[in-house]
Amino acid sequence: MPYRTEKDVLGKVKIESAAYYGSETQRARDNFKISGMHIQNAFITEYLVLKRSAAVANLSTGKLDKKRAGAIVRSCDLILSGKLRDQFVVDVFQAGAGTSVNMNVNEVVANLAIELLGGRKGNYRIIHPNDHVNMSQSTNDTFHTVTRMSANAAVKENLIPSLRKLSASLSKKSKEFRDAVKIGRTHLQDAVPMTFGQEFSGYAESVNYCIRELASARNALLEVPLGGTAIGTGINSSKAYTISAIKEINRFEHEKYRIAKNRFAAMQNEYAEMVCSNALKDTAITLNKIANDFRLLTSGPNAGLAELTLPAVQPGSSIMPGKVNPSMAEMLNMVCFQVIGNSTVVDKAADSGQLELNVFMPVIAFNLLFSIEILSNAVSAFGERCVKGIKVDKARAKYFAETSAELATALSPYIGYAKAAEIVREAHTEKKSIIEICLKRKIMGEKELRKILDPKKLIGDA
C-alpha cells in the first residue's frame, strides 16, 4: 500500500496515502490500541458543526481569508453529509483532554479542503490543521463545547422523544385499566385496594419526572466555554470571534447555546456534564424500578403473582419447553445497570481534574453519549414491544383484592385500629376472609360489612 510521509514536532510519520488524517492521528492510532471503540459519530458531527462555525467566525473577524474559509466550510459540509466518516479512528481511551480527537477532525477537514482547492493531501501550506482549521480554538474549549452540544442534541432528538412515547403508552394503559381492581402492596406484603389504572398512572408520571429533569439538564448543556481556548483566558481568540461562532452554531442547529458566565469554571469542572449524567442515572433508576415491577407482577404463571401478562417476544428457555420470560423488561434492567455504571465513570472522571482543566473529557463524553444512546433505544423497544401489549388478568387481581386481610383497614374508623388488627391476625391464622371473621365475631351485619369492604369503594378518587 502506498504511503506518504508527514513531519511534526516529534519527527517523521508514515501514513497511508489514502488516509485523510495526518501525523497526530497516526501517532494516536499507534499509541492507543486499547479498546477498538471510537468516539461516537454524533460527537464527530458536532465537532464538524463547530469547525465550520469557527471558519465562518474567523472570516467575519478578518483572521481567515475567504478562500480558505470557504474550503473549510465546504469540507465540513461534505463530511456532515456522510463523506469520510471512516477517517475518525482514535480510540476512546487516549491521552487526556481529547487532543487526538480534535486533531483527527482538524486533519481530515484540512486534507479534504486541500483537495477541494486542487492540492494534494499533506500539503499544509494550502490549509493547515492547526493554523487554519483550529484557528482561534484549543482542544480544551472545543472538546468541552462539543461534549455539551452532542449530549444536548442526543437528549433532545432521541431520549426525550422516546420517553414521551413511553409515558403516552403507560398513560393509555392507565385509562384502559382504570376499572381493573387489584390489591396494592407495600414491603412486598398486601396493602389496600387500588386499580391498575392508578398504578400505571404512577408509572407514567414517574417517566414525566425524568423528562423534566432531562429538560433541565439540557439547559445546563447549552452553556459552553467556547472562546476560552487553552485555560479560559481566550489567548489567540477574541470576543468578536466567540460571539460570531456561537451565533453561527445556533443558526446552523436552530439552538440557543450561550457563552459560559465563567469560562474558567466551565473548563476546570464538568458541571453541565454532571447534571446530565445525574439526570441519566435518575432516569435509569426510575425505569429499572418499572421494569422490576413488571417482572414481579407477571411472575408465574402458576406459582407467582401473574396479575399482568407481557407480550411473548421470544422463547424463554433452551431446556424448558413453552417457557416465556419477561425479556423486554430484563433488557431494560440491564441497560439501566449499564447507565448507572457509566454514571460512576463520569463521576470519577469529573472529580479527577486538576487546576485549570479536567483532562478526562474523552471518557466523560463517550459514557454520556453511550448512556443516551442505549437508553433511547431501550425505552423505544420497551414501549413498543412490551408496554403496548400488556394485559391484566382481572379475575385473578380481583380475587387477591377481595380476599386480602388488609381490607380490615377500612374497618378501623368503625371498630378502631387495635380491634381491626386482631381480626387481621385471626384471619391469617385461620386462613379465612375478613368478612368470615367479622361475622363470627358478630362485628356487624353481612350487608354492611360487604358495603364497607367492597374493594371498588376503597380505591379513592385518584
Buried (B, 14 or more C-beta within 10 A) or exposed (E): EEEBEBEBEEEEBEBEEEBBBBBBBBBBBEEBEEEEEBBBEBBBBBBBBBBBBBBBBBBBBEBBEEEBBBBBBBBBEBBBEEBBEEBBBBBBEBBBBBBBBBBBBBBBBBBBBBBBBEBEBBBBEBBBBBBBBBBBBBBBBBBBBBBBBBBBBBBBEBBBBBBBBBBBBBBBBBEBBBEBBBBBBEEEEBEBBBBBBBBBBBBBEBBBEBBEBBEEBBEBBBBBBBBBBBBBEBEBBBEBBBBBBBBBBBEBBEBEBEBBEEBBEBBBBBBBBBBBBBBBBBBBBBBBBBBBBBBBBBBBEEEEBBBBBBBEBEEBEEEEEEEBBBBBBBBBBEBBEBBBEBBEBBBEBBEEBEEBBBBBBBBBBBBBBBBBBBBBBBBBBBBBBBBEBBEBBBEBBBBBBBBBBBBBBBBEEEBEEEBBEBBBEBBEEEEBBBBBBBBEEEBBEEEEBEEBBBBEEBBEEE
